[in-house]
């Protein structure tokens, strides 16, 4: 899948940490001793699309909106009680892979507890089109008294903006993103938020994510 992901992605060489207008540190990925000396910028929906296409090509089927209710392991493998379309069924498998987050049923079923805690923070994430003084050649992390903000170019010409906030809004508006960049981004030339993309997401305490269309 690496070739397909590489074809779709925006490849960048620079990750820069900034204090408003001043560059504090530049990480140059072009100097990595790797076949892939770059940052590969690709939104999650395209990444999942590539994975899904590869699974289908191999004869696999992805089942969505399925809930695992219980996992039991024995000498021959594992049995998963799942609910799909309102019907409960039992699935037997040699292996069960848990990728279900902090409250993982799979992990708990093995007796392994979560060694950590939820973020005591609130975040906002938005994909927007910008008149961006830094340009589309780097991922930028800005430090400012008001807080942190990351701005990352995406393949379609939009930018992903991620920032910490005291109380992130459920549905961030253009004015919210403009205020974040005005208070934390470059000041020599003002950034202008032109419009949102079709999907935006805000994460709040407790951490959750909402997708919606503008």
Backbone as ProteinMPNN parsed JSONL, in Angstrom:
{"seq_chain_A": "XXXXXXXXXXXXXXXXXXXXXXXXXXXXXXXXXXXXXXXXXXXXXXXXXXXXXXXXXXXXXXXXXXXXXXXXXXXXXXXXXXXXXXXXXXXXXXXXXXXXXXXXXXXXXXXXXXXXXXXXXXXXXXXXXXXXXXXXXXXXXXXXXXXXXXXXXXXXXXXXXXXXXXXXXXXXXXXXXXXXXXXXXXXXXXXXXXXXXXXXXXXXXXXXXXXXXX", "coords_chain_A": {"N_chain_A": [[0.81, -1.216, 0.0], [2.127, 1.126, 0.28], [3.02, 2.485, -2.006], [0.638, 3.436, -3.195], [-0.368, 5.089, -1.152], [1.676, 6.964, -1.115], [1.352, 8.133, -3.614], [-1.031, 9.549, -3.325], [-0.547, 11.313, -1.266], [0.564, 14.487, 0.125], [3.843, 15.428, 0.043], [6.149, 16.521, 2.359], [9.109, 18.186, 3.498], [9.806, 19.582, 5.753], [9.404, 20.262, 9.215], [8.529, 22.708, 11.364], [9.124, 24.459, 14.341], [7.75, 27.258, 15.846], [7.867, 30.592, 17.223], [5.521, 32.599, 17.052], [6.442, 34.824, 14.697], [9.032, 33.954, 14.528], [11.279, 31.405, 13.705], [12.054, 28.67, 15.663], [13.07, 26.097, 15.616], [13.946, 23.845, 13.088], [13.08, 20.865, 11.62], [14.478, 18.765, 9.363], [13.325, 16.551, 7.226], [14.264, 15.525, 4.87], [16.809, 14.672, 5.101], [16.863, 12.256, 6.324], [18.032, 8.892, 6.642], [16.498, 7.112, 4.738], [14.139, 5.336, 2.641], [11.973, 6.863, 2.368], [12.177, 9.859, 2.786], [10.548, 12.037, 4.039], [7.708, 13.919, 5.257], [4.525, 12.528, 5.132], [1.647, 13.745, 4.161], [-1.621, 13.064, 4.628], [-5.08, 12.821, 4.743], [-7.228, 11.146, 7.137], [-9.505, 9.888, 6.029], [-8.763, 9.259, 3.394], [-6.584, 7.591, 3.863], [-7.877, 5.434, 5.144], [-9.48, 4.656, 3.009], [-7.612, 3.655, 1.16], [-6.635, 1.467, 2.623], [-9.009, -0.033, 2.834], [-9.523, -0.624, 0.154], [-7.364, -2.283, -0.398], [-7.825, -4.437, 1.342], [-10.221, -5.396, 0.223], [-9.25, -6.184, -2.292], [-7.764, -8.363, -1.561], [-9.693, -10.124, -0.951], [-11.034, -9.761, 1.4], [-13.604, -8.696, 3.758], [-15.08, -5.849, 5.123], [-16.816, -5.29, 8.026], [-19.096, -3.028, 9.243], [-20.444, -0.949, 11.898], [-20.66, -2.812, 13.983], [-20.798, -4.295, 17.128], [-18.68, -5.453, 19.641], [-19.392, -7.538, 22.306], [-18.421, -9.348, 24.149], [-15.396, -11.123, 24.871], [-13.775, -14.175, 24.869], [-11.126, -16.275, 25.696], [-9.613, -19.384, 24.791], [-7.926, -22.595, 24.656], [-7.83, -23.057, 21.943], [-8.115, -20.663, 20.619], [-10.025, -17.745, 20.265], [-13.277, -16.541, 21.236], [-15.745, -14.375, 20.141], [-18.433, -12.5, 21.138], [-20.712, -10.802, 19.304], [-22.708, -8.013, 18.126], [-24.682, -7.365, 15.393], [-26.6, -5.484, 13.221], [-28.664, -5.601, 15.089], [-28.728, -8.249, 15.804], [-27.422, -10.907, 17.697], [-24.349, -12.679, 17.536], [-21.945, -15.379, 17.462], [-18.494, -15.414, 17.063], [-15.755, -17.298, 16.075], [-12.239, -17.365, 16.308], [-8.717, -17.515, 15.496], [-7.121, -15.455, 16.365], [-7.689, -12.345, 18.024], [-7.657, -8.971, 17.484], [-7.216, -6.08, 19.29], [-8.14, -2.84, 18.782], [-9.395, -0.764, 19.979], [-9.23, 1.472, 21.615], [-9.028, 3.525, 24.673], [-10.915, 2.414, 26.419], [-10.871, -0.314, 25.884], [-12.47, -3.312, 25.174], [-11.327, -5.71, 24.378], [-8.724, -5.588, 25.455], [-9.309, -5.447, 28.211], [-10.476, -7.922, 28.523], [-8.357, -9.631, 28.505], [-7.278, -9.166, 30.919], [-5.626, -7.012, 31.205], [-5.031, -3.853, 32.386], [-5.717, -0.345, 31.74], [-3.01, 1.697, 31.6], [-2.778, 4.673, 32.381], [-4.266, 7.916, 31.749], [-7.094, 10.014, 30.932], [-6.766, 12.856, 28.709], [-6.318, 15.92, 30.312], [-7.419, 18.169, 28.953], [-8.596, 20.264, 26.282], [-9.406, 20.163, 22.862], [-9.373, 21.554, 19.552], [-10.121, 20.81, 16.201], [-9.812, 21.464, 12.787], [-10.419, 21.461, 9.297], [-9.531, 23.671, 6.906], [-9.579, 26.257, 4.378], [-6.961, 28.461, 3.674], [-5.498, 31.75, 3.519], [-2.375, 31.671, 3.808], [0.449, 32.774, 5.381], [2.853, 31.357, 5.796], [2.892, 29.375, 3.899], [2.526, 26.342, 1.808], [4.584, 24.495, 2.457], [5.534, 23.325, 4.751], [4.986, 21.7, 7.929], [3.74, 23.382, 10.669], [4.344, 24.229, 14.031], [3.173, 26.277, 16.46], [4.159, 28.199, 19.247], [2.647, 30.151, 21.744], [1.601, 32.684, 24.119], [-1.149, 32.374, 24.349], [-1.566, 29.743, 23.804], [-1.043, 26.536, 22.121], [-0.791, 25.847, 18.588], [-1.15, 23.895, 15.694], [-0.461, 23.843, 12.268], [-1.069, 22.285, 9.292], [-0.425, 21.465, 5.945], [-2.636, 19.984, 3.497], [-3.325, 17.486, 0.918], [-5.357, 18.442, -0.842], [-5.128, 21.159, -0.942], [-6.158, 22.442, 1.247], [-5.849, 23.206, 4.801], [-4.978, 21.619, 7.835], [-5.895, 22.477, 11.039], [-4.99, 22.327, 14.348], [-5.553, 22.781, 17.754], [-5.041, 23.582, 21.214], [-7.551, 24.328, 23.607], [-9.35, 26.074, 26.189], [-12.038, 25.465, 26.376], [-13.246, 23.823, 23.98], [-15.341, 24.456, 21.161], [-18.358, 22.709, 20.235], [-19.01, 22.685, 17.488], [-16.832, 24.125, 15.599], [-16.64, 27.402, 14.308], [-15.834, 29.476, 11.436], [-14.99, 31.911, 12.47], [-14.012, 31.145, 14.96], [-11.699, 29.662, 14.302], [-10.273, 31.618, 12.976], [-9.782, 33.391, 15.1], [-8.104, 31.823, 16.697], [-5.789, 31.563, 15.06], [-5.119, 34.237, 14.771], [-4.332, 34.891, 17.366], [-2.257, 33.166, 17.903], [-0.72, 32.502, 15.702], [1.418, 33.634, 12.908], [2.34, 37.154, 12.828], [3.296, 39.192, 11.181], [2.151, 39.162, 8.687], [-1.249, 38.969, 8.313], [-3.107, 36.026, 8.794], [-5.712, 34.657, 6.831], [-8.763, 33.054, 7.174], [-10.418, 31.329, 4.799], [-12.549, 29.569, 4.072], [-14.421, 26.77, 5.407], [-13.624, 23.265, 4.986], [-15.462, 20.381, 3.779], [-15.648, 18.75, 5.955], [-15.367, 18.951, 9.43], [-14.021, 18.833, 12.725], [-14.427, 18.707, 16.21], [-12.907, 18.293, 19.348], [-13.587, 17.589, 22.709], [-13.532, 17.668, 26.362], [-15.381, 15.057, 27.901], [-13.041, 13.286, 25.829], [-13.988, 13.294, 22.514], [-15.193, 12.924, 19.138], [-16.656, 14.685, 16.496], [-18.125, 14.56, 13.328], [-19.222, 16.67, 10.752], [-21.175, 18.273, 8.171], [-20.59, 21.263, 6.342]], "CA_chain_A": [[0.0, 0.0, 0.0], [2.979, 2.306, 0.416], [3.069, 3.232, -3.263], [-0.631, 4.134, -3.374], [-0.407, 6.173, -0.17], [2.632, 7.977, -1.558], [0.779, 8.831, -4.777], [-2.122, 10.426, -2.885], [-0.131, 12.213, -0.19], [1.418, 15.652, -0.061], [5.112, 15.118, 0.69], [6.824, 17.703, 2.886], [10.409, 17.893, 4.097], [10.095, 20.415, 6.924], [8.541, 20.477, 10.373], [9.137, 23.869, 12.009], [8.555, 24.969, 15.59], [7.83, 28.712, 15.726], [7.344, 31.526, 18.212], [4.874, 33.573, 16.176], [7.15, 35.05, 13.439], [10.412, 33.48, 14.605], [11.498, 29.959, 13.674], [12.901, 28.215, 16.758], [13.711, 24.826, 15.276], [13.471, 23.212, 11.862], [13.436, 19.46, 11.443], [14.563, 18.514, 7.931], [13.12, 15.124, 7.0], [14.935, 15.104, 3.632], [18.124, 14.135, 5.438], [16.727, 10.957, 6.966], [18.546, 7.765, 5.862], [15.296, 6.312, 4.534], [13.534, 5.364, 1.302], [10.863, 7.829, 2.416], [12.679, 10.987, 3.595], [9.584, 13.135, 3.988], [6.432, 13.8, 5.956], [3.49, 12.182, 4.17], [0.412, 14.355, 4.647], [-2.774, 12.399, 4.022], [-6.16, 12.775, 5.73], [-7.596, 9.804, 7.577], [-10.482, 9.246, 5.157], [-8.054, 8.675, 2.26], [-5.804, 6.472, 4.389], [-8.8, 4.32, 5.327], [-9.91, 4.222, 1.684], [-6.55, 2.812, 0.6], [-6.638, 0.209, 3.369], [-10.217, -0.78, 2.478], [-9.347, -1.146, -1.207], [-6.41, -3.393, -0.344], [-8.525, -5.558, 1.968], [-11.155, -5.934, -0.774], [-8.465, -6.853, -3.328], [-7.307, -9.635, -0.995], [-10.858, -10.965, -0.684], [-11.58, -9.505, 2.725], [-14.843, -7.919, 3.879], [-15.13, -5.008, 6.323], [-18.145, -5.17, 8.623], [-19.191, -1.792, 10.011], [-21.531, -0.855, 12.877], [-20.7, -4.075, 14.711], [-20.324, -4.09, 18.493], [-18.223, -6.619, 20.393], [-19.961, -7.516, 23.654], [-17.613, -10.175, 25.046], [-14.303, -11.878, 24.263], [-13.327, -15.258, 25.745], [-10.014, -17.008, 25.091], [-9.385, -20.751, 25.247], [-6.712, -23.202, 24.1], [-7.891, -23.079, 20.477], [-8.215, -19.324, 20.065], [-10.904, -16.832, 20.999], [-14.658, -16.426, 20.782], [-16.241, -13.011, 20.302], [-19.874, -12.276, 21.026], [-20.88, -9.521, 18.607], [-24.062, -7.635, 17.728], [-24.712, -6.726, 14.075], [-27.986, -5.29, 12.775], [-29.581, -5.995, 16.144], [-28.69, -9.69, 16.045], [-26.206, -11.362, 18.37], [-23.745, -13.865, 16.933], [-20.681, -15.809, 18.048], [-17.432, -15.534, 16.071], [-14.564, -18.002, 16.558], [-11.062, -16.921, 15.563], [-7.423, -17.841, 16.106], [-6.617, -14.246, 17.015], [-8.523, -11.149, 18.076], [-6.82, -7.781, 17.623], [-7.944, -4.977, 19.904], [-7.737, -1.482, 18.406], [-10.63, -0.096, 20.378], [-9.049, 2.655, 22.437], [-8.767, 3.524, 26.102], [-11.873, 1.543, 27.093], [-10.837, -1.516, 25.067], [-13.035, -4.56, 25.665], [-10.364, -6.773, 24.107], [-7.65, -5.506, 26.44], [-9.842, -5.802, 29.524], [-10.768, -9.352, 28.537], [-7.103, -10.337, 28.785], [-6.858, -8.818, 32.268], [-4.651, -5.918, 31.16], [-5.679, -2.575, 32.658], [-5.192, 0.822, 31.032], [-2.018, 2.388, 32.428], [-2.747, 6.059, 31.929], [-5.435, 8.714, 32.092], [-7.594, 10.867, 29.859], [-6.163, 14.172, 28.647], [-6.995, 17.003, 31.01], [-7.286, 19.267, 27.991], [-9.642, 20.361, 25.27], [-8.769, 20.403, 21.574], [-10.207, 21.821, 18.384], [-9.508, 20.387, 14.941], [-10.595, 21.949, 11.661], [-9.822, 21.504, 7.965], [-9.985, 24.94, 6.344], [-8.753, 26.887, 3.34], [-6.326, 29.621, 4.285], [-4.455, 32.592, 2.956], [-1.45, 31.294, 4.877], [1.745, 33.409, 5.106], [3.967, 30.402, 5.822], [2.858, 28.621, 2.656], [2.231, 24.915, 1.93], [5.829, 23.731, 2.344], [5.964, 22.791, 6.035], [4.074, 21.587, 9.063], [4.169, 24.405, 11.626], [3.86, 24.203, 15.406], [3.365, 27.606, 17.039], [4.035, 28.469, 20.667], [2.201, 31.511, 22.046], [0.993, 32.736, 25.453], [-2.54, 31.934, 24.29], [-1.617, 28.292, 23.652], [-0.394, 25.915, 20.965], [-1.57, 25.559, 17.389], [-0.437, 23.228, 14.601], [-1.061, 24.056, 10.951], [-0.462, 21.303, 8.396], [-1.034, 21.428, 4.617], [-3.217, 18.728, 3.036], [-3.173, 17.344, -0.532], [-6.357, 19.157, -1.635], [-4.917, 22.598, -0.835], [-6.639, 22.952, 2.524], [-4.923, 23.068, 5.922], [-5.531, 21.11, 9.083], [-5.553, 23.302, 12.196], [-5.241, 21.646, 15.62], [-5.158, 23.704, 18.823], [-5.582, 23.405, 22.559], [-8.456, 25.387, 24.045], [-9.932, 25.831, 27.504], [-13.352, 24.848, 26.188], [-13.429, 23.78, 22.532], [-16.753, 24.427, 20.764], [-18.822, 21.484, 19.587], [-18.901, 22.891, 16.043], [-16.056, 25.361, 15.438], [-16.978, 28.255, 13.174], [-14.702, 30.155, 10.807], [-14.518, 32.95, 13.396], [-13.229, 30.484, 16.018], [-10.391, 29.316, 13.752], [-9.599, 32.889, 12.72], [-9.311, 33.912, 16.387], [-6.968, 30.995, 17.106], [-4.613, 31.897, 14.264], [-4.743, 35.622, 15.076], [-3.72, 34.984, 18.687], [-1.15, 32.229, 18.077], [0.047, 32.348, 14.468], [2.301, 34.745, 12.522], [1.737, 38.483, 12.96], [3.784, 40.143, 10.17], [1.079, 39.192, 7.706], [-2.385, 38.299, 8.949], [-3.714, 34.852, 8.167], [-7.153, 34.767, 6.586], [-9.493, 31.802, 6.998], [-11.279, 31.589, 3.649], [-13.772, 28.794, 4.229], [-14.174, 25.425, 5.918], [-13.829, 22.16, 4.067], [-16.754, 19.743, 4.016], [-15.673, 18.05, 7.236], [-14.6, 19.52, 10.531], [-14.159, 18.017, 13.928], [-14.011, 19.322, 17.466], [-12.773, 17.329, 20.444], [-13.727, 18.249, 24.001], [-13.579, 16.747, 27.493], [-14.516, 13.915, 27.663], [-12.569, 13.361, 24.453], [-14.837, 12.687, 21.508], [-15.006, 13.553, 17.844], [-17.893, 14.823, 15.734], [-17.983, 14.977, 11.933], [-20.436, 17.304, 10.245], [-21.009, 18.949, 6.882], [-20.853, 22.691, 6.394]], "C_chain_A": [[0.841, 1.261, 0.0], [2.983, 3.153, -0.853], [1.793, 4.047, -3.469], [-0.758, 5.303, -2.396], [0.51, 7.316, -0.587], [2.09, 8.785, -2.723], [-0.264, 9.862, -4.345], [-1.663, 11.527, -1.938], [0.586, 13.454, -0.704], [2.695, 15.38, 0.713], [5.823, 16.413, 1.085], [8.133, 17.294, 3.552], [10.612, 18.565, 5.44], [8.983, 20.399, 7.967], [9.208, 21.58, 11.192], [8.378, 24.252, 13.268], [8.8, 26.472, 15.621], [7.302, 29.409, 16.967], [6.804, 32.701, 17.413], [5.659, 33.729, 14.874], [8.541, 34.414, 13.392], [10.475, 31.962, 14.607], [12.47, 29.577, 14.78], [13.69, 26.971, 16.387], [13.106, 24.286, 13.995], [13.992, 21.783, 11.797], [13.345, 19.138, 9.963], [14.488, 17.013, 7.678], [13.825, 14.626, 5.744], [16.289, 14.462, 3.911], [18.055, 12.784, 6.149], [17.298, 9.854, 6.074], [17.433, 6.747, 5.616], [14.884, 6.344, 3.076], [12.43, 6.408, 1.222], [11.273, 9.024, 3.275], [11.747, 12.201, 3.511], [8.451, 12.86, 4.961], [5.366, 13.514, 4.904], [2.157, 12.651, 4.717], [-0.776, 13.768, 3.889], [-3.88, 12.329, 5.065], [-6.617, 11.343, 5.993], [-8.569, 9.136, 6.616], [-9.816, 8.608, 3.933], [-7.189, 7.492, 2.692], [-6.693, 5.245, 4.552], [-9.288, 3.779, 3.989], [-8.888, 3.285, 1.043], [-6.514, 1.461, 1.302], [-7.823, -0.661, 2.961], [-10.099, -1.387, 1.086], [-8.406, -2.349, -1.215], [-7.045, -4.628, 0.286], [-9.477, -6.219, 0.982], [-10.409, -6.703, -1.857], [-7.969, -8.222, -2.864], [-8.468, -10.567, -0.646], [-11.477, -10.766, 0.679], [-12.842, -8.663, 2.675], [-14.784, -7.134, 5.185], [-16.58, -4.915, 6.793], [-18.16, -3.929, 9.501], [-20.436, -1.814, 10.901], [-21.752, -2.22, 13.524], [-20.108, -3.833, 16.097], [-19.905, -5.414, 19.111], [-18.722, -6.502, 21.826], [-19.121, -8.308, 24.645], [-16.55, -10.896, 24.247], [-13.819, -12.898, 25.28], [-12.248, -16.033, 25.015], [-9.944, -18.414, 25.668], [-8.155, -21.308, 24.541], [-6.671, -23.15, 22.583], [-7.932, -21.691, 19.839], [-9.101, -18.448, 20.914], [-12.296, -16.85, 20.392], [-15.161, -15.024, 21.12], [-17.755, -13.013, 20.146], [-20.074, -10.879, 20.464], [-22.344, -9.293, 18.264], [-23.968, -6.87, 16.41], [-26.151, -6.675, 13.589], [-28.994, -5.807, 13.804], [-29.562, -7.465, 16.491], [-27.356, -10.077, 16.669], [-25.67, -12.616, 17.696], [-22.401, -14.139, 17.591], [-19.673, -16.041, 16.933], [-16.248, -16.233, 16.722], [-13.382, -17.622, 15.691], [-9.794, -17.377, 16.272], [-6.895, -16.653, 16.895], [-7.696, -13.177, 17.006], [-7.598, -9.97, 18.338], [-7.672, -6.655, 18.195], [-7.36, -3.643, 19.488], [-8.881, -0.544, 18.778], [-10.443, 0.893, 21.524], [-8.904, 2.418, 23.931], [-9.669, 2.543, 26.847], [-11.981, 0.188, 26.398], [-11.423, -2.742, 25.773], [-12.035, -5.701, 25.497], [-9.25, -6.772, 25.143], [-8.137, -5.933, 27.818], [-10.095, -7.303, 29.64], [-9.521, -10.185, 28.786], [-6.595, -10.059, 30.188], [-5.836, -7.711, 32.323], [-5.394, -4.596, 31.359], [-5.017, -1.456, 31.853], [-4.278, 1.603, 31.962], [-1.886, 3.824, 31.944], [-4.013, 6.773, 32.345], [-5.877, 9.507, 30.872], [-6.875, 12.206, 29.886], [-6.988, 15.171, 29.451], [-6.869, 18.253, 30.149], [-8.432, 19.193, 27.001], [-8.973, 20.768, 23.956], [-9.81, 20.78, 20.52], [-9.425, 21.407, 17.146], [-10.402, 20.847, 13.809], [-9.777, 21.856, 10.378], [-10.395, 22.725, 7.253], [-9.085, 25.357, 5.182], [-8.255, 28.222, 3.88], [-5.565, 30.445, 3.258], [-3.36, 32.578, 4.006], [-0.057, 31.842, 4.576], [2.917, 32.43, 5.038], [4.036, 29.603, 4.533], [2.726, 27.119, 2.889], [3.462, 24.017, 1.919], [6.287, 23.122, 3.665], [4.772, 22.553, 6.937], [4.604, 22.517, 10.144], [3.521, 24.176, 12.979], [4.206, 25.537, 16.045], [3.188, 27.573, 18.553], [3.585, 29.914, 20.836], [1.625, 31.509, 23.456], [-0.446, 32.227, 25.473], [-2.662, 30.417, 24.165], [-0.922, 27.818, 22.39], [-1.361, 25.817, 19.794], [-0.652, 24.925, 16.358], [-1.198, 23.492, 13.317], [-0.324, 23.162, 9.962], [-1.164, 21.315, 7.044], [-1.557, 20.031, 4.288], [-3.19, 18.671, 1.511], [-4.155, 18.157, -1.37], [-6.211, 20.672, -1.563], [-5.451, 23.217, 0.438], [-5.567, 22.743, 3.59], [-5.659, 22.474, 7.109], [-4.995, 21.954, 10.234], [-5.946, 22.541, 13.452], [-4.724, 22.545, 16.73], [-5.755, 23.267, 20.147], [-6.478, 24.597, 22.883], [-8.967, 25.049, 25.438], [-11.262, 25.101, 27.382], [-13.67, 24.861, 24.702], [-14.907, 23.707, 22.173], [-17.108, 23.102, 20.104], [-18.624, 21.562, 18.078], [-18.149, 24.193, 15.794], [-16.449, 26.108, 14.177], [-15.709, 28.87, 12.6], [-14.119, 31.202, 11.746], [-13.682, 32.355, 14.529], [-11.814, 30.183, 15.526], [-9.593, 30.582, 13.454], [-9.023, 33.459, 14.011], [-8.104, 33.126, 16.894], [-5.694, 31.405, 16.369], [-4.167, 33.336, 14.493], [-3.965, 35.709, 16.389], [-2.485, 34.102, 18.849], [-0.236, 32.123, 16.858], [0.911, 33.547, 14.15], [1.57, 36.075, 12.557], [2.187, 39.465, 11.877], [2.78, 40.277, 9.029], [-0.066, 38.367, 8.262], [-2.866, 37.111, 8.118], [-5.196, 35.118, 7.954], [-7.729, 33.374, 6.392], [-10.538, 32.048, 5.913], [-12.602, 30.846, 3.752], [-13.428, 27.446, 4.82], [-14.261, 24.408, 4.803], [-15.135, 21.474, 4.435], [-16.807, 19.005, 5.343], [-14.82, 18.809, 8.239], [-14.857, 18.697, 11.771], [-13.701, 18.811, 15.127], [-13.92, 18.25, 18.527], [-12.79, 18.071, 21.761], [-13.549, 17.217, 25.097], [-15.025, 16.353, 27.721], [-14.209, 13.803, 26.185], [-13.489, 12.603, 23.517], [-14.691, 13.466, 20.217], [-16.324, 13.564, 17.085], [-17.559, 15.26, 14.306], [-19.298, 15.603, 11.491], [-20.138, 18.012, 8.945], [-21.393, 20.412, 6.991], [-22.071, 23.012, 5.534]], "O_chain_A": [[0.326, 2.351, -0.252], [2.954, 4.382, -0.789], [1.853, 5.21, -3.868], [-1.207, 6.384, -2.776], [0.166, 8.488, -0.433], [2.337, 9.987, -2.816], [-0.36, 10.934, -4.943], [-2.32, 12.561, -1.823], [1.135, 13.472, -1.806], [2.643, 15.126, 1.917], [6.064, 17.284, 0.249], [8.249, 16.197, 4.099], [11.497, 18.168, 6.199], [7.798, 20.506, 7.65], [10.331, 21.405, 11.664], [7.152, 24.357, 13.264], [9.933, 26.917, 15.442], [6.423, 28.905, 17.666], [7.516, 33.664, 17.131], [5.564, 32.858, 14.009], [9.155, 34.345, 12.328], [9.81, 31.306, 15.41], [13.585, 30.096, 14.835], [14.84, 26.809, 16.794], [11.885, 24.274, 13.838], [15.193, 21.537, 11.906], [12.271, 19.225, 9.369], [15.462, 16.29, 7.888], [13.971, 13.417, 5.566], [16.848, 13.785, 3.049], [19.087, 12.232, 6.532], [17.072, 9.874, 4.864], [17.421, 5.666, 6.205], [15.237, 7.272, 2.349], [12.005, 6.789, 0.131], [10.764, 9.184, 4.384], [12.115, 13.249, 2.981], [8.258, 11.737, 5.425], [5.314, 14.199, 3.883], [1.598, 12.037, 5.626], [-0.918, 13.95, 2.68], [-3.651, 11.828, 6.166], [-6.415, 10.45, 5.17], [-8.475, 7.927, 6.401], [-10.242, 7.545, 3.48], [-7.078, 6.504, 1.966], [-6.316, 4.144, 4.15], [-9.489, 2.573, 3.846], [-9.244, 2.26, 0.462], [-6.377, 0.425, 0.651], [-7.678, -1.867, 2.764], [-10.519, -2.521, 0.858], [-8.624, -3.313, -1.95], [-6.827, -5.745, -0.184], [-9.545, -7.445, 0.903], [-10.871, -7.755, -2.3], [-7.778, -9.128, -3.675], [-8.261, -11.658, -0.116], [-12.358, -11.529, 1.075], [-13.118, -7.998, 1.676], [-14.473, -7.696, 6.235], [-17.46, -4.508, 6.035], [-17.332, -3.791, 10.401], [-21.359, -2.598, 10.68], [-22.877, -2.715, 13.601], [-19.039, -3.234, 16.223], [-20.668, -6.38, 19.11], [-18.502, -5.485, 22.484], [-19.098, -7.995, 25.835], [-16.764, -11.243, 23.086], [-13.49, -12.547, 26.413], [-12.421, -16.409, 23.855], [-10.178, -18.626, 26.858], [-7.421, -20.56, 23.896], [-5.592, -23.195, 21.993], [-7.794, -21.573, 18.621], [-8.958, -18.403, 22.135], [-12.477, -17.133, 19.208], [-15.014, -14.555, 22.249], [-18.286, -13.475, 19.136], [-19.657, -9.892, 21.07], [-23.121, -10.238, 18.128], [-23.27, -5.861, 16.314], [-26.839, -7.695, 13.549], [-30.03, -6.371, 13.451], [-30.298, -7.899, 17.377], [-26.297, -9.633, 16.226], [-26.434, -13.508, 17.328], [-21.797, -13.254, 18.197], [-19.947, -16.767, 15.978], [-15.785, -15.823, 17.787], [-13.505, -17.562, 14.467], [-9.789, -17.598, 17.483], [-6.296, -16.817, 17.958], [-8.515, -13.114, 16.089], [-6.841, -9.975, 19.308], [-8.722, -6.319, 17.648], [-6.21, -3.343, 19.806], [-9.275, 0.335, 18.011], [-11.362, 1.131, 22.307], [-8.691, 1.297, 24.393], [-9.231, 1.909, 27.807], [-13.065, -0.391, 26.331], [-10.94, -3.156, 26.826], [-11.911, -6.558, 26.372], [-8.872, -7.826, 25.654], [-7.46, -6.69, 28.514], [-9.949, -7.885, 30.715], [-9.62, -11.327, 29.233], [-5.596, -10.641, 30.613], [-5.232, -7.48, 33.37], [-6.288, -4.263, 30.581], [-3.903, -1.608, 31.352], [-4.719, 2.112, 32.992], [-0.976, 4.145, 31.18], [-4.752, 6.287, 33.201], [-5.131, 9.651, 29.904], [-6.424, 12.652, 30.941], [-8.205, 15.257, 29.29], [-6.29, 19.258, 30.562], [-9.136, 18.188, 26.905], [-8.082, 21.617, 23.943], [-10.97, 20.375, 20.595], [-8.217, 21.627, 17.058], [-11.616, 20.647, 13.854], [-8.579, 22.141, 10.378], [-11.602, 22.806, 7.024], [-7.968, 24.861, 5.036], [-9.01, 29.003, 4.46], [-5.058, 29.921, 2.266], [-3.388, 33.35, 4.965], [0.565, 31.415, 3.603], [3.871, 32.659, 4.294], [5.119, 29.194, 4.115], [2.803, 26.661, 4.029], [3.397, 22.891, 1.424], [7.327, 22.465, 3.704], [3.697, 23.12, 6.743], [5.781, 22.452, 10.499], [2.314, 23.959, 13.076], [5.378, 25.894, 16.161], [2.226, 27.013, 19.076], [4.084, 30.804, 20.148], [1.205, 30.462, 23.949], [-0.912, 31.709, 26.488], [-3.737, 29.861, 24.393], [-0.292, 28.601, 21.68], [-2.575, 25.719, 19.972], [0.484, 25.363, 16.17], [-2.423, 23.382, 13.274], [0.894, 23.263, 9.809], [-2.387, 21.186, 6.995], [-1.003, 19.026, 4.734], [-3.045, 19.71, 0.867], [-3.831, 18.53, -2.498], [-7.07, 21.399, -2.063], [-5.222, 24.4, 0.69], [-4.51, 22.174, 3.317], [-6.824, 22.79, 7.353], [-3.784, 22.122, 10.381], [-7.103, 22.152, 13.608], [-3.591, 23.022, 16.666], [-6.827, 22.663, 20.197], [-6.198, 25.727, 22.484], [-9.012, 23.881, 25.824], [-11.575, 24.224, 28.188], [-14.295, 25.802, 24.21], [-15.657, 22.97, 22.814], [-16.259, 22.454, 19.491], [-18.13, 20.618, 17.461], [-18.761, 25.261, 15.779], [-16.574, 25.515, 13.106], [-14.641, 28.792, 13.207], [-12.901, 31.369, 11.816], [-12.744, 32.994, 15.006], [-10.841, 30.419, 16.243], [-8.38, 30.617, 13.656], [-7.897, 33.956, 14.02], [-7.181, 33.709, 17.461], [-4.643, 31.573, 16.987], [-2.974, 33.633, 14.419], [-3.041, 36.514, 16.509], [-1.738, 34.259, 19.815], [0.911, 31.694, 16.985], [1.128, 34.398, 15.013], [0.358, 36.142, 12.351], [1.524, 40.481, 11.669], [2.584, 41.361, 8.478], [0.115, 37.209, 8.637], [-3.007, 37.199, 6.898], [-5.854, 35.73, 8.796], [-7.254, 32.605, 5.555], [-11.436, 32.873, 6.083], [-13.663, 31.435, 3.541], [-12.278, 27.012, 4.75], [-14.901, 24.657, 3.782], [-15.846, 21.945, 5.323], [-17.892, 18.666, 5.816], [-13.71, 19.247, 7.938], [-15.828, 17.942, 11.833], [-12.692, 19.512, 15.064], [-14.784, 17.376, 18.593], [-12.09, 19.071, 21.922], [-13.427, 16.025, 24.815], [-15.873, 17.245, 27.738], [-15.035, 14.188, 25.358], [-13.739, 11.412, 23.705], [-14.123, 14.558, 20.21], [-17.027, 12.555, 17.041], [-16.805, 16.211, 14.1], [-20.371, 15.104, 11.831], [-18.984, 18.319, 8.647], [-22.379, 20.766, 7.638], [-22.47, 24.172, 5.437]]}, "name": "protein", "num_of_chains": 1, "seq": "XXXXXXXXXXXXXXXXXXXXXXXXXXXXXXXXXXXXXXXXXXXXXXXXXXXXXXXXXXXXXXXXXXXXXXXXXXXXXXXXXXXXXXXXXXXXXXXXXXXXXXXXXXXXXXXXXXXXXXXXXXXXXXXXXXXXXXXXXXXXXXXXXXXXXXXXXXXXXXXXXXXXXXXXXXXXXXXXXXXXXXXXXXXXXXXXXXXXXXXXXXXXXXXXXXXXXX"}
